[in-house]
Amino acid sequence: MGGYRGVLAVRESGGRSLLVGDAEALAAQESLRRAGLWYELSGCAAAAALPQIAPDEADGGIVVVATASGLKDPLEPGHLETVEPTWGALRTHLHAAYGFAL
């Protein structure tokens, strides 16, 4: 039923659907992860489609809805790093990985 509702929403809003492959979704997931946002692969599909939208196509802002947190994929290879459970270790890790200065 959800797929049918999605098709109706696209048609009734005058929107369009965009196709993205796994490689594009993985690249978007990595980009979001580096920004501190953790989503499972399916939740990154909307962000992966952004390059397909020309800047002049949007008459205002573009809203990207991520639909699934990375907590559903906690064992996905390459995405988990172990950090000692102390504030100092966390500060050091965030600064090294993302440039955050806490």
Residue frames relative to the residue before (quaternion, step in Angstrom):
aa qw qx qy qz dx dy dz
M 1.0000 0.0000 0.0000 0.0000 0.00 0.00 0.00
G 0.6311 0.5614 -0.3383 0.4149 3.60 1.01 -0.77
G 0.6304 0.5355 -0.3320 0.4535 3.58 1.04 -0.76
Y 0.6389 0.5251 -0.3111 0.4682 3.55 1.01 -0.85
R 0.6582 0.5004 -0.3050 0.4726 3.58 0.94 -0.88
G 0.6254 0.5410 -0.3369 0.4502 3.57 1.04 -0.73
V 0.6454 0.5088 -0.3112 0.4773 3.57 0.96 -0.88
L 0.6502 0.5094 -0.3183 0.4652 3.60 0.93 -0.86
A 0.6501 0.5237 -0.3226 0.4461 3.58 0.92 -0.87
V 0.6533 0.4971 -0.3184 0.4740 3.59 0.94 -0.83
R 0.6820 0.4917 -0.2964 0.4530 3.59 0.84 -0.92
E 0.7222 0.4608 -0.2599 0.4456 3.57 0.80 -1.00
S 0.6899 0.4668 -0.2860 0.4736 3.59 1.11 -0.53
G 0.4521 -0.6736 0.4639 0.3559 3.58 1.23 -0.29
G 0.4470 0.6999 -0.4412 0.3402 3.56 1.27 0.32
R 0.2923 -0.7250 0.5798 0.2298 3.53 -1.26 -0.34
S 0.3804 -0.6904 0.5596 0.2560 3.52 -1.24 0.40
L 0.1992 -0.7722 0.5964 0.0908 3.54 -1.15 0.70
L 0.3350 -0.7431 0.5514 0.1777 3.55 -1.07 0.80
V 0.0032 0.7754 -0.6314 0.0039 3.56 -0.97 0.91
G 0.3756 -0.7242 0.5371 0.2145 3.54 -1.13 0.68
D 0.7223 -0.4352 0.3182 0.4332 3.53 -1.33 0.11
A 0.6405 0.5352 -0.3372 0.4355 3.60 0.93 -0.83
E 0.6667 0.4873 -0.3035 0.4753 3.58 0.96 -0.82
A 0.6492 0.5087 -0.3158 0.4690 3.58 0.98 -0.81
L 0.6409 0.5155 -0.3241 0.4674 3.60 1.00 -0.78
A 0.6446 0.5120 -0.3198 0.4692 3.59 0.99 -0.80
A 0.6515 0.4976 -0.3116 0.4805 3.59 0.99 -0.80
Q 0.6257 0.5366 -0.3335 0.4576 3.58 1.00 -0.82
E 0.6651 0.4973 -0.2995 0.4698 3.58 0.93 -0.88
S 0.6470 0.5185 -0.3164 0.4610 3.58 0.96 -0.83
L 0.6645 0.4870 -0.2958 0.4835 3.57 0.95 -0.87
R 0.6286 0.5396 -0.3354 0.4484 3.57 1.00 -0.82
R 0.6619 0.5031 -0.3066 0.4634 3.58 0.96 -0.85
A 0.6624 0.4728 -0.2968 0.4996 3.58 1.21 -0.48
G 0.5946 -0.6022 0.3491 0.4025 3.58 1.28 0.05
L 0.5902 0.5437 -0.3694 0.4686 3.58 1.26 0.29
W 0.1464 -0.8208 0.5515 0.0266 3.56 -0.69 1.10
Y 0.1059 0.7943 -0.5832 0.1333 3.57 -0.41 1.28
E 0.4850 -0.6127 0.5140 0.3537 3.56 -1.13 0.54
L 0.7315 -0.4776 0.2662 0.4074 3.54 -1.22 0.51
S 0.6761 0.4973 -0.3135 0.4442 3.61 0.82 -0.90
G 0.6450 0.5371 -0.3169 0.4417 3.58 1.11 -0.61
C 0.6532 0.5212 -0.2997 0.4602 3.58 1.27 -0.26
A 0.4202 0.7423 -0.4512 0.2623 3.60 1.22 -0.13
A 0.6589 0.5063 -0.3276 0.4497 3.61 0.89 -0.84
A 0.6565 0.4920 -0.3136 0.4782 3.59 0.96 -0.81
A 0.6323 0.5416 -0.3279 0.4464 3.59 1.06 -0.73
A 0.6666 0.5149 -0.3001 0.4477 3.60 1.13 -0.59
L 0.4621 0.7245 -0.4317 0.2743 3.62 1.17 -0.38
P 0.6634 0.5106 -0.3435 0.4256 3.66 0.83 -0.77
Q 0.6180 0.5550 -0.3491 0.4338 3.61 1.20 -0.32
I 0.6470 0.5015 -0.3128 0.4818 3.59 1.28 -0.21
A 0.3438 -0.7376 0.5469 0.1966 3.56 -0.67 1.12
P 0.6005 -0.6014 0.3808 0.3642 3.61 -0.98 0.76
D 0.6961 0.4703 -0.2921 0.4571 3.61 1.00 -0.69
E 0.5362 0.6252 -0.4082 0.3938 3.62 1.24 -0.06
A 0.6942 0.4461 -0.2721 0.4950 3.58 1.11 -0.59
D 0.2516 -0.7812 0.5525 0.1454 3.58 -0.72 1.03
G 0.7567 0.1406 -0.1193 0.6272 3.55 1.31 0.25
G 0.7646 -0.3055 0.2450 0.5120 3.54 -1.05 -0.67
I 0.3334 -0.6960 0.5929 0.2301 3.52 -1.33 0.26
V 0.1883 -0.7741 0.5978 0.0887 3.54 -0.87 0.99
V 0.1238 -0.7742 0.6184 0.0536 3.56 -0.83 1.03
V 0.1698 -0.7905 0.5841 0.0718 3.55 -0.71 1.08
A 0.1762 -0.7518 0.6293 0.0879 3.55 -0.72 1.12
T 0.2415 -0.8560 0.4518 0.0695 3.54 -0.60 1.15
A 0.8038 0.2112 -0.1100 0.5452 3.61 1.13 -0.16
S 0.3643 -0.7523 0.5053 0.2144 3.57 -0.64 1.09
G 0.6103 -0.5732 0.4185 0.3519 3.52 -1.27 0.43
L 0.4938 0.6681 -0.4306 0.3527 3.58 1.21 -0.21
K 0.6018 0.5544 -0.3575 0.4503 3.58 1.23 -0.32
D 0.7541 0.2932 -0.1636 0.5645 3.59 1.25 -0.41
P 0.0823 0.8605 -0.5021 0.0262 3.62 0.79 0.86
L 0.7315 0.4153 -0.2461 0.4814 3.61 1.12 -0.42
E 0.3209 0.7570 -0.5108 0.2510 3.58 1.21 0.32
P 0.5009 -0.6943 0.4215 0.2989 3.61 -0.68 1.05
G 0.8298 0.2740 -0.1979 0.4440 3.51 -1.09 0.78
H 0.6957 0.4971 -0.2854 0.4330 3.57 1.17 -0.16
L 0.7020 0.4167 -0.2792 0.5056 3.57 1.18 -0.16
E 0.0609 -0.7648 0.6407 0.0281 3.49 -1.03 0.84
T 0.3613 -0.7242 0.5442 0.2210 3.55 -1.00 0.79
V 0.0344 -0.7790 0.6257 -0.0211 3.53 -0.87 1.03
E 0.5316 -0.6170 0.4751 0.3333 3.56 -0.95 0.88
P 0.4367 -0.7397 0.4466 0.2504 3.63 -0.81 0.92
T 0.4587 0.6195 -0.5067 0.3862 3.56 0.53 1.24
W 0.6117 -0.5613 0.4006 0.3876 3.58 -1.17 0.52
G 0.6393 0.5429 -0.3301 0.4331 3.56 0.98 -0.80
A 0.6697 0.4861 -0.2939 0.4784 3.57 0.93 -0.91
L 0.6415 0.5174 -0.3249 0.4639 3.59 1.00 -0.80
R 0.6455 0.5151 -0.3202 0.4642 3.60 0.92 -0.88
T 0.6576 0.5122 -0.3033 0.4618 3.57 0.91 -0.93
H 0.6684 0.5024 -0.2986 0.4601 3.59 0.92 -0.93
L 0.6826 0.4866 -0.3006 0.4548 3.61 0.80 -0.95
H 0.6478 0.5076 -0.3244 0.4664 3.56 1.00 -0.75
A 0.6861 0.4839 -0.2866 0.4614 3.59 0.91 -0.90
A 0.7373 0.4383 -0.2333 0.4580 3.58 0.90 -0.92
Y 0.8424 0.1838 -0.0425 0.5047 3.58 0.91 -0.90
G 0.5084 -0.6646 0.4173 0.3544 3.58 1.24 -0.10
F 0.4023 0.7126 -0.4809 0.3147 3.58 1.26 0.20
A 0.1333 -0.7570 0.6326 0.0947 3.56 -1.02 0.78
L 0.0563 -0.8172 0.5736 -0.0055 3.58 -0.36 1.24
